[in-house]
Amino acid sequence: QVQLVESGGGLVQAGGSLRLSCAASGRSFSAYAVGWFRQAPGKEREFVAAISWNGGITNYTDSVKGRFTISRDNAKNTVYLQMNRLKPEDTGVYYCAAGPHRSSWADEYGYWGQGTQVTVSS
């Protein structure tokens, strides 16, 4: 069993930065891949980024490449999402999720956090 708690969201102006954290409790977190997803009002949840269990492999959705960086510190049971050059279209609730495989598909992840709100003003 893994419990995930996101933090670090907030209100920021376009062009600004935020760093989201996903803190995990429960054993064997370091064995899980982790993904970040987001959901804007009235839209479906979409994939943002994912990282393998050891941090060696990452992937991103095209719209955030070059602006967002996913990383993890398994000693701290935490995964981060550094978001730079934020745009209004990045607004949404951001969720982290853990699962056995690094994937852009939400169904591949069995554990989810409660989400953290990110709002980017123009």
N, CA, C and O atoms as a MOPAC input file, in Angstrom:
PM7 MOZYME 1SCF
protein

 N      0.84600 1    -1.18400 1     0.00000 1
 C      0.00000 1     0.00000 1     0.00000 1
 C      0.89300 1     1.25000 1     0.00000 1
 O      1.87100 1     1.32800 1     0.74400 1
 N      0.54300 1     2.20800 1    -0.83500 1
 C      1.28100 1     3.46200 1    -0.94300 1
 C      0.29400 1     4.60500 1    -0.82000 1
 O     -0.74800 1     4.61200 1    -1.47600 1
 N      0.62200 1     5.56600 1     0.01800 1
 C     -0.17700 1     6.79000 1     0.11900 1
 C      0.64100 1     7.94300 1    -0.44200 1
 O      1.83500 1     8.06500 1    -0.16800 1
 N     -0.01200 1     8.78200 1    -1.22700 1
 C      0.65200 1     9.89200 1    -1.89800 1
 C      0.01200 1    11.20600 1    -1.50000 1
 O     -1.21300 1    11.31800 1    -1.44400 1
 N      0.84300 1    12.20200 1    -1.22300 1
 C      0.34400 1    13.53500 1    -0.87900 1
 C      1.09900 1    14.57000 1    -1.70400 1
 O      2.32200 1    14.68000 1    -1.61000 1
 N      0.36400 1    15.32400 1    -2.51200 1
 C      0.95900 1    16.38300 1    -3.31800 1
 C      0.97300 1    17.69800 1    -2.54400 1
 O      0.12400 1    17.94200 1    -1.68600 1
 N      1.94200 1    18.52900 1    -2.86200 1
 C      2.01900 1    19.87500 1    -2.29200 1
 C      2.77500 1    20.76600 1    -3.25300 1
 O      3.39300 1    20.29400 1    -4.20800 1
 N      2.71900 1    22.05900 1    -2.98900 1
 C      3.48900 1    23.01100 1    -3.77900 1
 C      2.69400 1    23.79200 1    -4.80200 1
 O      3.24000 1    24.67400 1    -5.46600 1
 N      1.42800 1    23.49000 1    -4.94000 1
 C      0.61000 1    24.24300 1    -5.87500 1
 C      0.35000 1    25.65100 1    -5.38700 1
 O      0.68000 1    25.99800 1    -4.25300 1
 N     -0.24300 1    26.46000 1    -6.24700 1
 C     -0.56400 1    27.83100 1    -5.87000 1
 C     -0.89800 1    28.66900 1    -7.08100 1
 O     -1.12000 1    28.15700 1    -8.17800 1
 N     -0.92900 1    29.97000 1    -6.85700 1
 C     -1.22400 1    30.94400 1    -7.90700 1
 C      0.07600 1    31.61400 1    -8.33000 1
 O      0.83700 1    32.09700 1    -7.49200 1
 N      0.32100 1    31.64000 1    -9.62200 1
 C      1.54800 1    32.23100 1   -10.13800 1
 C      1.24000 1    32.95100 1   -11.44100 1
 O      0.31600 1    32.57200 1   -12.16100 1
 N      2.00100 1    33.97800 1   -11.74300 1
 C      1.82100 1    34.68300 1   -13.00700 1
 C      2.47800 1    33.90700 1   -14.14600 1
 O      3.41500 1    33.13600 1   -13.93800 1
 N      1.97300 1    34.12600 1   -15.32900 1
 C      2.56900 1    33.50100 1   -16.50600 1
 C      4.05800 1    33.84100 1   -16.57400 1
 O      4.46500 1    34.97800 1   -16.33600 1
 N      4.85100 1    32.83200 1   -16.90200 1
 C      6.29800 1    32.99800 1   -16.92800 1
 C      6.97900 1    32.60600 1   -15.63700 1
 O      8.20300 1    32.48300 1   -15.59000 1
 N      6.20200 1    32.41000 1   -14.58900 1
 C      6.75800 1    32.05800 1   -13.29900 1
 C      7.01900 1    30.56800 1   -13.16100 1
 O      6.87200 1    29.79600 1   -14.10900 1
 N      7.41400 1    30.18600 1   -11.94600 1
 C      7.78500 1    28.79800 1   -11.67400 1
 C      7.11700 1    28.29100 1   -10.40400 1
 O      6.79600 1    29.06100 1    -9.49800 1
 N      6.91900 1    26.99500 1   -10.35900 1
 C      6.46500 1    26.29400 1    -9.16300 1
 C      7.16600 1    24.94100 1    -9.12600 1
 O      7.52700 1    24.38500 1   -10.16400 1
 N      7.35200 1    24.42200 1    -7.91500 1
 C      7.83200 1    23.05500 1    -7.77900 1
 C      6.82800 1    22.25500 1    -6.96600 1
 O      6.56500 1    22.55500 1    -5.80200 1
 N      6.28200 1    21.24700 1    -7.59100 1
 C      5.36200 1    20.36000 1    -6.91500 1
 C      6.12400 1    19.20000 1    -6.29100 1
 O      7.12500 1    18.73000 1    -6.83100 1
 N      5.63500 1    18.75300 1    -5.15800 1
 C      6.20700 1    17.58800 1    -4.49200 1
 C      5.14100 1    16.52000 1    -4.32300 1
 O      3.96600 1    16.82300 1    -4.12000 1
 N      5.55800 1    15.29500 1    -4.40800 1
 C      4.68400 1    14.14500 1    -4.18300 1
 C      5.37900 1    13.28200 1    -3.13100 1
 O      6.33700 1    12.56700 1    -3.42800 1
 N      4.88700 1    13.36100 1    -1.91900 1
 C      5.48700 1    12.61400 1    -0.81000 1
 C      4.74600 1    11.30300 1    -0.61300 1
 O      3.51700 1    11.26900 1    -0.56900 1
 N      5.50200 1    10.23800 1    -0.49600 1
 C      4.90300 1     8.91400 1    -0.38300 1
 C      5.17700 1     8.29300 1     0.97200 1
 O      6.23500 1     8.48900 1     1.56800 1
 N      4.21300 1     7.55200 1     1.43300 1
 C      4.40400 1     6.72400 1     2.62100 1
 C      4.01100 1     5.30700 1     2.26600 1
 O      3.25700 1     5.07100 1     1.32200 1
 N      4.52700 1     4.37800 1     3.02600 1
 C      4.30900 1     2.98600 1     2.68300 1
 C      5.59000 1     2.39100 1     2.13400 1
 O      6.47200 1     3.10200 1     1.65300 1
 N      5.67100 1     1.12100 1     2.21300 1
 C      6.92900 1     0.48000 1     1.84600 1
 C      7.06300 1     0.31300 1     0.33600 1
 O      6.08000 1     0.31500 1    -0.40600 1
 N      8.28300 1     0.17300 1    -0.07800 1
 C      8.60500 1    -0.15200 1    -1.46600 1
 C      8.26700 1     0.95600 1    -2.45900 1
 O      8.10400 1     0.68800 1    -3.64900 1
 N      8.16100 1     2.18900 1    -1.99000 1
 C      7.86800 1     3.27300 1    -2.94800 1
 C      8.94000 1     3.34600 1    -4.02200 1
 O      8.63700 1     3.64200 1    -5.17800 1
 N     10.19100 1     3.08200 1    -3.65800 1
 C     11.27600 1     3.19700 1    -4.62900 1
 C     11.15300 1     2.18800 1    -5.75800 1
 O     11.85000 1     2.30300 1    -6.76600 1
 N     10.28800 1     1.21400 1    -5.60700 1
 C     10.08900 1     0.22000 1    -6.66500 1
 C      9.05900 1     0.65900 1    -7.69500 1
 O      8.89000 1    -0.00300 1    -8.71900 1
 N      8.37300 1     1.76000 1    -7.44100 1
 C      7.29000 1     2.20400 1    -8.30400 1
 C      7.72700 1     3.30600 1    -9.26300 1
 O      8.51900 1     4.18000 1    -8.91100 1
 N      7.19900 1     3.24500 1   -10.47000 1
 C      7.25400 1     4.40000 1   -11.35800 1
 C      6.21400 1     5.41300 1   -10.88500 1
 O      5.22200 1     5.04800 1   -10.25400 1
 N      6.44600 1     6.65800 1   -11.18800 1
 C      5.53100 1     7.72600 1   -10.77300 1
 C      5.20500 1     8.61100 1   -11.96200 1
 O      6.07100 1     8.94800 1   -12.76900 1
 N      3.95700 1     8.97200 1   -12.04800 1
 C      3.51100 1     9.88800 1   -13.08500 1
 C      2.83700 1    11.09900 1   -12.48800 1
 O      2.26900 1    11.04000 1   -11.39800 1
 N      2.90500 1    12.19800 1   -13.21400 1
 C      2.13200 1    13.39800 1   -12.89300 1
 C      1.07400 1    13.57100 1   -13.97900 1
 O      1.35600 1    13.44300 1   -15.17100 1
 N     -0.12800 1    13.85900 1   -13.54700 1
 C     -1.25100 1    14.13300 1   -14.43000 1
 C     -1.89300 1    15.45200 1   -14.00300 1
 O     -1.67900 1    15.91800 1   -12.88400 1
 N     -2.66200 1    16.03900 1   -14.87900 1
 C     -3.37300 1    17.26300 1   -14.52100 1
 C     -4.75700 1    17.24600 1   -15.14500 1
 O     -5.01000 1    16.58500 1   -16.15200 1
 N     -5.64300 1    18.00100 1   -14.50400 1
 C     -7.00900 1    18.10800 1   -15.00100 1
 C     -7.47000 1    19.54700 1   -14.89700 1
 O     -7.54300 1    20.11800 1   -13.80900 1
 N     -7.77600 1    20.12000 1   -16.04100 1
 C     -8.29400 1    21.47900 1   -16.09200 1
 C     -9.81600 1    21.43400 1   -15.99200 1
 O    -10.42400 1    20.41300 1   -16.31200 1
 N    -10.43700 1    22.52100 1   -15.55400 1
 C    -11.89900 1    22.54400 1   -15.44300 1
 C    -12.57400 1    22.18600 1   -16.76200 1
 O    -12.26200 1    22.76100 1   -17.80500 1
 N    -13.48700 1    21.24600 1   -16.70800 1
 C    -14.23500 1    20.87200 1   -17.89200 1
 C    -13.47900 1    19.99100 1   -18.87200 1
 O    -13.97600 1    19.69200 1   -19.95700 1
 N    -12.27100 1    19.57400 1   -18.48700 1
 C    -11.46600 1    18.74900 1   -19.39400 1
 C    -11.11500 1    17.42900 1   -18.72600 1
 O    -11.22000 1    17.28300 1   -17.50800 1
 N    -10.70200 1    16.48700 1   -19.53200 1
 C    -10.30200 1    15.19300 1   -19.00700 1
 C     -8.89800 1    15.28000 1   -18.40900 1
 O     -8.10500 1    16.15700 1   -18.75200 1
 N     -8.62500 1    14.35100 1   -17.51500 1
 C     -7.29500 1    14.27400 1   -16.93600 1
 C     -6.28400 1    13.92300 1   -18.03300 1
 O     -6.54300 1    13.06100 1   -18.87200 1
 N     -5.14100 1    14.59400 1   -18.01700 1
 C     -4.14000 1    14.34500 1   -19.04200 1
 C     -2.77000 1    14.08600 1   -18.42600 1
 O     -2.44700 1    14.57000 1   -17.34100 1
 N     -1.99800 1    13.32500 1   -19.13800 1
 C     -0.64100 1    12.98300 1   -18.72100 1
 C      0.26200 1    14.20100 1   -18.84400 1
 O      0.14900 1    14.98500 1   -19.78600 1
 N      1.17400 1    14.34600 1   -17.86000 1
 C      2.14500 1    15.44300 1   -17.90000 1
 C      3.56800 1    14.88800 1   -18.01100 1
 O      4.30800 1    15.24300 1   -18.92800 1
 N      3.94600 1    14.01200 1   -17.06900 1
 C      5.31800 1    13.50100 1   -17.03800 1
 C      5.35400 1    12.21500 1   -16.22900 1
 O      4.47000 1    11.95000 1   -15.41300 1
 N      6.39000 1    11.42200 1   -16.46900 1
 C      6.55300 1    10.18600 1   -15.70100 1
 C      8.03100 1     9.89500 1   -15.51900 1
 O      8.87200 1    10.34400 1   -16.29700 1
 N      8.33200 1     9.13000 1   -14.46900 1
 C      9.71700 1     8.79600 1   -14.15100 1
 C      9.77700 1     7.34400 1   -13.70800 1
 O      8.88800 1     6.85400 1   -13.01100 1
 N     10.83800 1     6.66400 1   -14.12200 1
 C     11.00700 1     5.26500 1   -13.75900 1
 C     11.36200 1     5.11700 1   -12.28600 1
 O     11.60100 1     6.10800 1   -11.59600 1
 N     11.39600 1     3.89200 1   -11.81400 1
 C     11.57300 1     3.64200 1   -10.38700 1
 C     12.89100 1     4.19900 1    -9.85700 1
 O     12.96800 1     4.62000 1    -8.70300 1
 N     13.92000 1     4.20200 1   -10.69000 1
 C     15.23200 1     4.68700 1   -10.22700 1
 C     15.56800 1     6.06700 1   -10.76200 1
 O     16.67300 1     6.56500 1   -10.54400 1
 N     14.63800 1     6.68200 1   -11.45400 1
 C     14.86800 1     8.01300 1   -11.99000 1
 C     15.64800 1     8.04400 1   -13.28300 1
 O     15.95200 1     9.11900 1   -13.79800 1
 N     15.97500 1     6.89000 1   -13.81100 1
 C     16.82800 1     6.84700 1   -14.98100 1
 C     16.14800 1     7.19700 1   -16.29100 1
 O     16.80500 1     7.59800 1   -17.25200 1
 N     14.84300 1     7.04700 1   -16.33100 1
 C     14.09500 1     7.31000 1   -17.56000 1
 C     12.92900 1     8.23200 1   -17.23000 1
 O     12.19800 1     8.01800 1   -16.26200 1
 N     12.77300 1     9.25600 1   -18.05000 1
 C     11.65500 1    10.17900 1   -17.89700 1
 C     11.00000 1    10.39900 1   -19.25600 1
 O     11.62700 1    10.21800 1   -20.30000 1
 N      9.75300 1    10.78400 1   -19.22400 1
 C      9.08600 1    11.20400 1   -20.45000 1
 C      8.05100 1    12.26200 1   -20.11700 1
 O      7.56200 1    12.35200 1   -18.99100 1
 N      7.73100 1    13.06400 1   -21.13300 1
 C      6.87900 1    14.22700 1   -20.95600 1
 C      5.88500 1    14.33900 1   -22.09900 1
 O      6.13400 1    13.87200 1   -23.21000 1
 N      4.76700 1    14.95800 1   -21.80800 1
 C      3.88500 1    15.32400 1   -22.88700 1
 C      4.51400 1    16.48800 1   -23.65400 1
 O      5.26500 1    17.27600 1   -23.07900 1
 N      4.21400 1    16.59600 1   -24.93000 1
 C      4.90200 1    17.56700 1   -25.77800 1
 C      4.75900 1    19.00000 1   -25.27700 1
 O      5.69100 1    19.79400 1   -25.40200 1
 N      3.61500 1    19.33500 1   -24.71800 1
 C      3.35500 1    20.72700 1   -24.35600 1
 C      4.20800 1    21.22700 1   -23.18900 1
 O      4.27800 1    22.43400 1   -22.95600 1
 N      4.85500 1    20.32500 1   -22.45400 1
 C      5.66200 1    20.75400 1   -21.30900 1
 C      7.14900 1    20.47700 1   -21.50800 1
 O      7.96100 1    20.85100 1   -20.66200 1
 N      7.51300 1    19.84000 1   -22.59200 1
 C      8.93000 1    19.53600 1   -22.83400 1
 C      9.75200 1    20.82300 1   -22.87200 1
 O      9.37800 1    21.80200 1   -23.51700 1
 N     10.87700 1    20.79400 1   -22.16900 1
 C     11.73700 1    21.96800 1   -22.10800 1
 C     11.34900 1    22.95100 1   -21.02900 1
 O     12.11100 1    23.87300 1   -20.73800 1
 N     10.17400 1    22.77900 1   -20.42100 1
 C      9.72400 1    23.68000 1   -19.35800 1
 C      9.59800 1    22.95000 1   -18.01000 1
 O      9.88900 1    23.52700 1   -16.96200 1
 N      9.17200 1    21.70400 1   -18.04200 1
 C      8.96000 1    20.92800 1   -16.81200 1
 C     10.05400 1    19.87200 1   -16.67500 1
 O     10.55500 1    19.34400 1   -17.66800 1
 N     10.41400 1    19.57600 1   -15.42900 1
 C     11.37600 1    18.51900 1   -15.14000 1
 C     10.86300 1    17.66900 1   -13.98700 1
 O     10.54300 1    18.18100 1   -12.91500 1
 N     10.79000 1    16.37200 1   -14.22300 1
 C     10.39600 1    15.43700 1   -13.17700 1
 C     11.65100 1    14.79200 1   -12.61700 1
 O     12.57100 1    14.45400 1   -13.36200 1
 N     11.68500 1    14.62200 1   -11.30700 1
 C     12.82900 1    13.99300 1   -10.65400 1
 C     12.33200 1    13.28600 1    -9.39800 1
 O     11.18500 1    13.46000 1    -8.98500 1
 N     13.20300 1    12.49400 1    -8.80300 1
 C     12.79900 1    11.80300 1    -7.58100 1
 C     13.99000 1    11.63200 1    -6.66000 1
 O     15.14000 1    11.56600 1    -7.09700 1
 N     13.68600 1    11.56300 1    -5.37800 1
 C     14.67100 1    11.29100 1    -4.34400 1
 C     14.12700 1    10.13200 1    -3.53500 1
 O     13.30900 1    10.33200 1    -2.63700 1
 N     14.56700 1     8.92800 1    -3.83900 1
 C     14.00400 1     7.74900 1    -3.17700 1
 C     14.37200 1     7.68400 1    -1.69700 1
 O     13.66000 1     7.06200 1    -0.90900 1
 N     15.46800 1     8.31700 1    -1.32000 1
 C     15.82500 1     8.35900 1     0.09600 1
 C     14.80000 1     9.16000 1     0.89700 1
 O     14.61300 1     8.92700 1     2.09100 1
 N     14.14000 1    10.10600 1     0.22800 1
 C     13.11900 1    10.93100 1     0.87800 1
 C     11.71600 1    10.51100 1     0.49000 1
 O     10.74200 1    11.13600 1     0.91000 1
 N     11.60000 1     9.45600 1    -0.31000 1
 C     10.27800 1     9.00100 1    -0.77000 1
 C      9.48500 1    10.13400 1    -1.41500 1
 O      8.29400 1    10.29400 1    -1.15100 1
 N     10.13800 1    10.90400 1    -2.24600 1
 C      9.49600 1    12.08200 1    -2.83100 1
 C      9.82200 1    12.18800 1    -4.31300 1
 O     10.94500 1    11.93200 1    -4.74600 1
 N      8.82300 1    12.56800 1    -5.06500 1
 C      8.97900 1    12.88400 1    -6.48300 1
 C      8.62700 1    14.35100 1    -6.67200 1
 O      7.70500 1    14.86600 1    -6.03900 1
 N      9.35800 1    15.00900 1    -7.53700 1
 C      9.17300 1    16.44100 1    -7.77000 1
 C      8.77500 1    16.70500 1    -9.21600 1
 O      9.08500 1    15.92800 1   -10.12000 1
 N      8.08700 1    17.80900 1    -9.40700 1
 C      7.82000 1    18.32000 1   -10.74000 1
 C      8.16200 1    19.80500 1   -10.72300 1
 O      7.41700 1    20.62800 1   -10.19100 1
 N      9.30300 1    20.12400 1   -11.31500 1
 C      9.72500 1    21.51700 1   -11.43900 1
 C      9.07200 1    22.09200 1   -12.68500 1
 O      9.25900 1    21.57100 1   -13.78500 1
 N      8.31400 1    23.15300 1   -12.51800 1
 C      7.57500 1    23.74800 1   -13.62900 1
 C      8.06000 1    25.17200 1   -13.83600 1
 O      7.88800 1    26.02500 1   -12.96600 1
 N      8.66300 1    25.42600 1   -14.98000 1
 C      9.18500 1    26.74900 1   -15.32800 1
 C      8.42500 1    27.31000 1   -16.51600 1
 O      7.75700 1    26.58300 1   -17.25000 1
 N      8.54200 1    28.62000 1   -16.68900 1
 C      7.89000 1    29.31300 1   -17.81900 1
 C      6.42800 1    28.88800 1   -17.92100 1
 O      5.95400 1    28.49800 1   -18.98700 1
 N      5.74400 1    28.96900 1   -16.82600 1
 C      4.35500 1    28.52100 1   -16.77400 1
 C      3.45900 1    29.37200 1   -17.65800 1
 O      3.67900 1    30.57000 1   -17.83300 1
 N      2.44400 1    28.72200 1   -18.20900 1
 C      1.48700 1    29.35900 1   -19.08600 1
 C      0.08000 1    29.19800 1   -18.50500 1
 O     -0.16300 1    28.27600 1   -17.72700 1
 N     -0.84100 1    30.07700 1   -18.87200 1
 C     -2.21500 1    29.92100 1   -18.36400 1
 C     -2.80600 1    28.54700 1   -18.67200 1
 O     -3.59400 1    28.02400 1   -17.88500 1
 N     -2.44000 1    27.97100 1   -19.78500 1
 C     -2.97500 1    26.64800 1   -20.13900 1
 C     -2.40900 1    25.52200 1   -19.27600 1
 O     -2.83700 1    24.37500 1   -19.40700 1
 N     -1.45600 1    25.82900 1   -18.40000 1
 C     -0.96500 1    24.83900 1   -17.43900 1
 C     -1.86500 1    24.76500 1   -16.19800 1
 O     -1.65900 1    23.91500 1   -15.33200 1
 N     -2.83500 1    25.63200 1   -16.11600 1
 C     -3.73900 1    25.66200 1   -14.96800 1
 C     -4.51200 1    24.35300 1   -14.83900 1
 O     -4.98700 1    23.79600 1   -15.82900 1
 N     -4.62900 1    23.87200 1   -13.60600 1
 C     -5.39600 1    22.66400 1   -13.34600 1
 C     -5.03400 1    22.06200 1   -12.00700 1
 O     -4.18100 1    22.58000 1   -11.28600 1
 N     -5.68800 1    20.97200 1   -11.68600 1
 C     -5.32700 1    20.20000 1   -10.50500 1
 C     -4.29900 1    19.16000 1   -10.94000 1
 O     -4.52300 1    18.39700 1   -11.87900 1
 N     -3.17900 1    19.14700 1   -10.24300 1
 C     -2.08900 1    18.23000 1   -10.56900 1
 C     -2.09500 1    17.06100 1    -9.58800 1
 O     -2.14600 1    17.24300 1    -8.37200 1
 N     -2.04200 1    15.86800 1   -10.14900 1
 C     -2.06000 1    14.63700 1    -9.36500 1
 C     -0.78300 1    13.84000 1    -9.61200 1
 O     -0.29300 1    13.77800 1   -10.74000 1
 N     -0.25600 1    13.24300 1    -8.57500 1
 C      0.79300 1    12.25800 1    -8.78000 1
 C      0.20100 1    10.87500 1    -8.58200 1
 O     -0.78000 1    10.69400 1    -7.86100 1
 N      0.82000 1     9.90300 1    -9.23700 1
 C      0.31900 1     8.54200 1    -9.20300 1
 C      1.49400 1     7.57700 1    -9.24700 1
 O      2.51500 1     7.86400 1    -9.87200 1
 N      1.35300 1     6.44900 1    -8.59500 1
 C      2.41200 1     5.44200 1    -8.55500 1
 C      1.90000 1     4.13000 1    -9.12700 1
 O      0.74600 1     3.75400 1    -8.92600 1
 N      2.77700 1     3.44600 1    -9.83900 1
 C      2.40200 1     2.18500 1   -10.43300 1
 C      3.62300 1     1.37000 1   -10.80000 1
 O      4.74900 1     1.84700 1   -10.66200 1
 N      3.42300 1     0.15800 1   -11.26200 1
 C      4.55600 1    -0.72500 1   -11.55200 1
 C      5.33100 1    -0.35200 1   -12.81000 1
 O      6.48900 1    -0.73900 1   -12.96600 1
 N      4.69500 1     0.40200 1   -13.71000 1
 C      5.33800 1     0.72800 1   -14.97100 1
 C      5.23300 1     2.22200 1   -15.26200 1
 O      4.22200 1     2.85700 1   -14.96300 1
 N      6.27900 1     2.76400 1   -15.84000 1
 C      6.23000 1     4.14400 1   -16.28600 1
 C      5.33900 1     4.21100 1   -17.51600 1
 O      5.57500 1     3.50700 1   -18.49800 1
 N      4.32800 1     5.04700 1   -17.46500 1
 C      3.34300 1     5.06000 1   -18.53500 1
 C      2.67100 1     6.41400 1   -18.60600 1
 O      2.63600 1     7.15800 1   -17.62600 1
 N      2.13700 1     6.72400 1   -19.77700 1
 C      1.33200 1     7.93200 1   -19.94300 1
 C     -0.15700 1     7.62900 1   -19.77700 1
 O     -0.99100 1     8.52500 1   -19.90500 1
 N     -0.48600 1     6.39300 1   -19.49600 1
 C     -1.87400 1     5.98700 1   -19.32500 1
 C     -2.23600 1     5.95500 1   -17.84300 1
 O     -1.57700 1     5.28400 1   -17.05000 1
 N     -3.26500 1     6.67000 1   -17.48500 1
 C     -3.67700 1     6.76000 1   -16.09100 1
 C     -4.05500 1     5.39200 1   -15.52300 1
 O     -3.83700 1     5.13100 1   -14.34000 1
 N     -4.61100 1     4.53100 1   -16.34700 1
 C     -5.05400 1     3.21900 1   -15.87900 1
 C     -3.90200 1     2.33500 1   -15.41300 1
 O     -4.12300 1     1.33500 1   -14.73100 1
 N     -2.66700 1     2.70200 1   -15.78200 1
 C     -1.50200 1     1.90100 1   -15.38300 1
 C     -1.08700 1     2.17200 1   -13.93400 1
 O     -0.24100 1     1.47000 1   -13.38000 1
 N     -1.68600 1     3.19000 1   -13.33300 1
 C     -1.29100 1     3.59000 1   -11.98300 1
 C     -2.36700 1     3.20500 1   -10.97300 1
 O     -3.54600 1     3.50800 1   -11.15900 1
 N     -1.95200 1     2.54000 1    -9.91300 1
 C     -2.91900 1     2.07200 1    -8.93600 1
 C     -3.08200 1     2.96300 1    -7.71800 1
 O     -4.05300 1     2.83500 1    -6.97300 1
 N     -2.13900 1     3.86000 1    -7.51700 1
 C     -2.17800 1     4.72900 1    -6.33500 1
 C     -2.15800 1     6.18500 1    -6.78600 1
 O     -1.38000 1     6.57200 1    -7.65800 1
 N     -3.02300 1     6.97600 1    -6.17900 1
 C     -3.17600 1     8.38200 1    -6.55200 1
 C     -3.21700 1     9.26100 1    -5.30900 1
 O     -3.71000 1     8.86400 1    -4.25200 1
 N     -2.67500 1    10.48200 1    -5.47400 1
 C     -2.82700 1    11.48300 1    -4.44200 1
 C     -4.12200 1    12.24900 1    -4.61300 1
 O     -4.90800 1    11.97500 1    -5.51900 1
 N     -4.33100 1    13.21000 1    -3.73200 1
 C     -5.58400 1    13.96900 1    -3.74000 1
 C     -5.53300 1    15.18200 1    -4.67300 1
 O     -6.56600 1    15.77800 1    -4.97600 1
 N     -4.34300 1    15.54000 1    -5.12300 1
 C     -4.19300 1    16.63500 1    -6.06300 1
 C     -3.83100 1    17.94900 1    -5.39700 1
 O     -4.11300 1    18.17000 1    -4.21900 1
 N     -3.20100 1    18.81400 1    -6.17200 1
 C     -2.86700 1    20.16100 1    -5.72500 1
 C     -3.18200 1    21.13700 1    -6.86300 1
 O     -2.87500 1    20.86500 1    -8.02400 1
 N     -3.78800 1    22.25900 1    -6.52600 1
 C     -4.24500 1    23.20900 1    -7.53300 1
 C     -3.09600 1    24.10500 1    -7.99500 1
 O     -2.35700 1    24.66100 1    -7.18200 1
 N     -2.96500 1    24.23000 1    -9.29500 1
 C     -2.02400 1    25.17400 1    -9.90800 1
 C     -2.83600 1    26.13500 1   -10.76800 1
 O     -3.58800 1    25.71500 1   -11.64800 1
 N     -2.67800 1    27.41200 1   -10.50500 1
 C     -3.37200 1    28.43100 1   -11.27800 1
 C     -2.35100 1    29.40800 1   -11.82600 1
 O     -1.57800 1    30.00100 1   -11.07400 1
 N     -2.35100 1    29.57200 1   -13.14300 1
 C     -1.41500 1    30.48300 1   -13.80000 1
 C     -2.22200 1    31.62200 1   -14.40600 1
 O     -3.05900 1    31.40600 1   -15.28200 1
 N     -1.96700 1    32.81700 1   -13.93700 1
 C     -2.69900 1    33.98800 1   -14.42500 1
 C     -1.94500 1    34.62600 1   -15.58000 1
 O     -0.71700 1    34.58000 1   -15.65400 1
 N     -2.71400 1    35.21700 1   -16.47200 1
 C     -2.10200 1    35.84100 1   -17.66000 1
 C     -1.74900 1    37.29100 1   -17.40600 1
 O     -1.22900 1    37.96500 1   -18.29400 1

